[in-house]
Structure formats: structure tokens, C-alpha cells
């Protein structure tokens, strides 16, 4: 995959094979994912259905009382479109009693709690179905740290974690994700009226161009300036990447032995077979 314009059919083949291989190599047959009504989870649902068969995919919509009703409607549309199993588990009964004890909590604390509550539900259902949890965070979000550690960023495997948002749009078009989902403004729907791009302060298409040249092509700051990017934009994005690095790695383990996990012992999970 090179650049922000990709061979979508090749990408589709690679990602469906990835899901099929990674799920079955650990002895599982099924997967679970959170279906929010947004484009990222919709694309993952379509990939999983094509890779494993729709009957082996369990999608769960987990609205809060302030969630936009359109989100659940779009999640249902996606589930019907690819024929996967679908259920709704409202999280209001879990969230509200907790924050009755902490009424001073701001939107960030509440949003993080919701994201982590949703992930506990997904992992519980993964145990119920003997399934793996699929991640739905794209490369743009992961690089910017735009996600909740052990919340939406948690999963057993992530088929779209190396796709910029621009790639997600392109592949969603090719896989015929519902038009309503492709065209709407990206939102985590953590509170009324929230949109990703308004919260970030820039558009995904803007930042994808910079991230691709900064991360994939390894252009230096002077080279990025020559390419036409604003100094403040470069510095803002560089800072976000640097400050969120801890979210993109396993917890740091104090080294006291000859072979420490994630330092000296890094075998793939099929090691020893």
C-alpha cells in the first residue's frame, strides 16, 4: 500500500485474509465488535463478514441516553447490509450510577468511562461466543492518540489499524458500506453534537496528508515546510504523536531477567507450533 490512494481490491483481499488467518490460528471461529453507526466499525463489520461468514460475526450497539438515535439506526442498517448478528446493550444503567458518586466529572472523564464500559461488554460477549474482539481504530486516530486506552483502542486484533481515514473512506466505497454512513460527519457520539473534526480542530483529509508524509515518508520538518504545511500545524501534530506514544505500546515492564516480554521475548503467538 503506497500513498493515500490505494488499490482497494488488493487491500480488501489482504484484510479479509488477515482476519480469517488471525482468528482461526488461535482456534476461534467467531468475532465480536462494537457497531457504533460510524464508518470505521461499519467497514470492520463488512470485512469480518466477508472473511468469516456473516453468521460468525456478532455486532453490539451500546448507546448511552444522550447518544444520537441516528447512530443506532445506522448500526442497524450496516448489520442488515452485511447480514451479521446484531444486538443492543444500553450502557446508561452502568454509567449513571457511577457518576452519581462523582457529579463533578467533566466530559472527558465521562467519555472515557463510556468507552471502557463498552469494551468490557465486548470482551464479556467474546467469552460468551468464544470469539475474538475486533478493533475499529484507524491509523489516523492511533497516531493522534484520539482514542481511549483500554477503551475503543483495546482489541484482540485490528484490521484497519494501518489504514488512514482516507483509506477507510475508499475501501468503504468499494465494499458498498451504506451511503448514509460514508457521507455523515465522523463522531464518537460521546455527547450531544460531538464531531471528531470539530474536537480535533482540523479535518481528517488535512491531517492524513501531513501524517502520511511525516510518518510513512519520514519527511523532516524543513521538508514538510517546503511541501506547504503550516509550521503550527506540523508542531501540533508532531506533539500529538509524541505525547500519545504510550497508548500505542504494551505497558512498560521493568527488566529484571534475561528475556523480558516485549523486549527480548517478542515471538508471534504461533511460536512453538
N, C-alpha and C positions, 0 to 999 in steps of 0.2 A: 504494500500500500504506500503510494507516494503522493504527497500533496493533499490538498483539501478537496480535489475532485478525484473520485476513485472509480475503479471498475466494480460496480455494485454487485454484479453476478458472481464475480470471484470472491468478493467479501462475504456474500451470502453463503457461498459454499464453504468457506473457511470457518465461519462462525457456527453454522449448523453442525459441521463435523466436530468442532471443538466441544460443543455442548454434549453431543452424543458420546464422544470418546471419554470426556472427563466424568460424566455421570456414570457411565457403565463400567469404567475401570475400577471404581470403588464398590461395585456390586449393587448400585442403586438403579432404579428404572424410572423414577419419577422426580419431578421438581416442584418447588413452591416458589411463588414470587408475589410481591405486593403490587397490585394493579391500581395505580392512582388515578388513571384517566389522562395522564400525561404521555408524551411521545416516547420517552425513554423506556418506561415499563411496558408500553404498548409494543415497541419494537422487540424487546426481550421476549414477550409473550409469543409473538409471531415466530421468532427464531426457535424458541423452545418447542412450539407445536410442530414445526416443520422437522425439527431434529429428532423428537422423541415420540411423536404422535400426540394429538390433542388430548386423548384420554389420560395421558401421563403428566399433564400439566395442571397444577392447582393454583389458581389466581385468587387472591384475597384483597378485597377493597376494605379499607379501615378508616372510615370517615370520623371526624370529630364534629361536634354540634355546630361549629361555625364554618365547616367545610362547604364549599360551593356545591350545590346539588348537581351542577353540570359535571363535576368530576366523577361522581358515581355513575351518572348517565353515560359518560364517555367510556368508563371502565367496562360497563355492561356491553356497550357497542363493540369494544375491542374483543371481549370474551366471546361474544356471539360471532364476530367476524372470523375468528380462528378456531372456534368450536371447543375451547378449553373449559375445564371445570371452574365454576365461579361461585364465590360466597362473599358475604358482607359481615364484618365483625366491627361494630362501632366501638370506638375507644373512649368515648365520653365517660362511661361508668368507671374506667380505670384512671383517667386523668383528673377529673374534677375532685374526687375525694382527696387526692394527694395535694392539690393546690389550695384546698380549703385550709390546709395547715400552713401554707406559705402564700398568703394572698398578695404579698409584695412582689412576687416573682414577675420579671419582665417577659416580653415576648420571646426573647432568645431562650430563656430557661424553659418556657412552656413549649416552644417549638422543638427543642432538643428532647424534652421528655416524651413528646408525642412520637418523634422519630424512633426513639429507643423502645417505646412501648410497642410500636408496630413491628419492630424487628423481633421482640420477644414472642409475639404472636406467630410470626412466620416460622421461627425456629421450633415453637411448640407444634405447629402443624407439620413441620418437616419430620418430627418424631412420630407423629400420628400416621403419616403416609410413608414412613421410611424413605424420605425424599431429601434432596439437597436444596438449599436455598439459593436462588439465583439473584445476583446483584444487578442493579439497574442504574448505577452511576456511570456517566460518560467521562471521557478523558479531560474535557474542559473543566468539569466540576471537580474531578480528583486533583488536578493540578492547582486549581484555585483554592482548594480546601473548602469548597462550597458544599458541605455536607456534614452530617453528624457522625462523629466517631462512635462506633458500636451501635449506630442507628441505621440510617439508609446506606452508610458506607460498609456495613457488615454483610458478609455472604460467604457461601462455600466456594462459589466461582462466579465470575463476572464476564459475560460475553461481549459487553460493549465498553469495557474499561479502557480500551485503546482506540476508541472512536471519538473524535471531536464531535461537538454538537452538530457541526456542518455535515459530518458523515452520517450521523443519526438521521437527519432530515433526508439525505439522499437515499439511504437504504430503506427508510420507511416508505418512501415513494415507490421504490422498486417492489417492496413486499406488500404493497397495497394496504397499508395501515389506513384506517378510516380518515377521510379528508378533514373531518371536524377536529381530529386530534392533531394532525400535522399542522393545521393552519392556526391553532389557538396560541396565545401567548404562554410561554413556559412559566409554570408556577409550582412551587412546592405545596401550595394551598395550606399553609400552616396557620394563616389568619386571613380574615376577610380582606379581599382586594390585593393580596400579596402577589407580586410577579417577580421572577428571578432577575430580569434585566433591570427593573427599577431598583431593586435592592442592591444589585451589584454596581450599578452606575454606568453600565455600558452594555452593548448588545453582544450576543454570542458570536455573531459573524465578525464583529470587530475584533474581539479578543482571540478568536480562533486563528485569524491571520497572524496576529502577534505571537501567540503561543507556538504555532507551527514553526515559525522562523526562529524563535527563541529557543525552543526545546528540541525539535526534530532536526532543524538545520544548524543549530548551535551558533547562530549569529551573535556577535558581540554587541554591546551597547552602541559603540560608534557605527557599526554596520546597520543596526536597526534604525538609528537616526538617519542614515543615508537612505534607507528604504522608505522613509517618510513617516515613521511613527513619532508621536509627540513624546518629549522627554518625560513628562509627568505620567503618561500612560505606561511607558516602559517601566518606570520606577515603581508604580503602583502594582503592576502585575508581577514584577520580579519579587517585590515584597510579599505578595500573597503566596507565591510559590515557596519562597524561603520559609515563611512563618508557619506554613501548614505541612511541612515535611513530616512531622511526627505522625500525621494522620495516614501517611502512605507506607508505613512500615509496621512490622510486629513490635510489640513492646520491647524496649531495650533490656537485655538480660545482662546482669553483672557476670563477667567472665571469671570463673574460678577453676575450670577444668581444661583438659586438653582439647575437647571437642564440644563447643558451645553451640546450642541451637541458634540458627540464623547467622552464625559467624563461620564456624568451621564445619558444621553439620547442616548442609543445605540440599540434601538429596530430594528429588521429586517424590511424591507419595507412592509411586510404584517401585521405590527402592526395595531391593531384596527379593523381587519376584523373578 
